[in-house]
Amino acid sequence: MGGWRVCCVFPVEFEVDFDRAFRIAGVLLDLIRSGGWLVSMPEYRLPRNLMAGTREHALYLTYVISIDYMTDAEKLWSKARGAYELYPERFTPERILAVSERTLEVFLRRLGARFSSSAAKTRKKISAILMDKCGGDPRNMTPQLPLGNCKSNIPKSEKNYIEMGS
């Protein structure tokens, strides 16, 4: 793991097959760009006051994904975007740990969580783990892959996919 930044250690190791990963990424990006019925990705539409790639973005995704179970995903993500635009602090582990479980249940039910009691407990547990093990930032759960070091070895046609994600 030479050079990788690891903040939270989990007992999982794997080898990355970059060639295969880039081929898969190409197929997926083509599907997403086509925008057909097969691919609906409401989580890619961010709230207006949220910048992609930030700690806040990672928290927003973590918390909304945690309640995206047996729900209407389009409605859930739409309500989550609206809620984040009004109350971004409700998507931080510090704030979540500070409010009562009942307050959290009501908020999550309004977002569209099907099992709001369970969702509130889950959100509290996620927040505690994030604070205890990752400094409150979900991006610290996994090592940073050294994509910058291998960009020179990637064919030009596939570099576009990496640049889009940066």
Buried (B, 14 or more C-beta within 10 A) or exposed (E): EEEEEEBBEEEEEEEEEBEEEBEEBBEEBEEBEEEEEEEEEBBEEBBEEBEEEEBBBBBBBBBBEBBBBEBEBEEBBBBBBEBBEEEBEBBBBEBBBEBEEEEBBEBBBEBBBBBBBBBBBBBBEBBEBBBEBBEBBBBBBBBEEBEEEEEEEBEEEBEEBBEEEE
